[in-house]
């Protein structure tokens, strides 16, 4: 039984400790019960999660089942945070979200979406500005009939902020 065993550890050490505990439980046939605030890590390592939402609301099961039934979303439903079932991650909700149209596939597109979300944008087909990602050509932003090309996400975000009428 462990209380926050990963507290004050850097990320690689947290992962190593959780993997060690998981391996020891499997090898010895014994259970390891621990409390943690490392929810994304628990989703990847735990065989079973006990989730206490409010006094009297308790969920128990395989992490994947708790995600699919909406228990994680319900337990962490707050105005400024959201659990994303698709990615198994928590995202910060921004107050003044702005729409942007987006197209692209692959890893650059995934990280571009993440950067846009971090900056307070949400993807919408009906937006005054559109961004497209091409693995070989980089990023293109189109606003007011003009197109701009960028070689990295940072440059794209800077230009987007400059042209965004807030």
Protein Blocks (a to p, Z undefined) as FASTA:
>chain_A
ZZhklgoiafklmmmmmmmmmmmmmmnopacddddfblmlmmmmpmbdcddfbghiacdd
dfklmmmnommmmmmgcfkbccdfknopacdddfbdcddddededjklmmmmmmmmmnop
acdfbdfbdcdddfknopaddeehiacddfbfklmmmmmmmmmcZZ
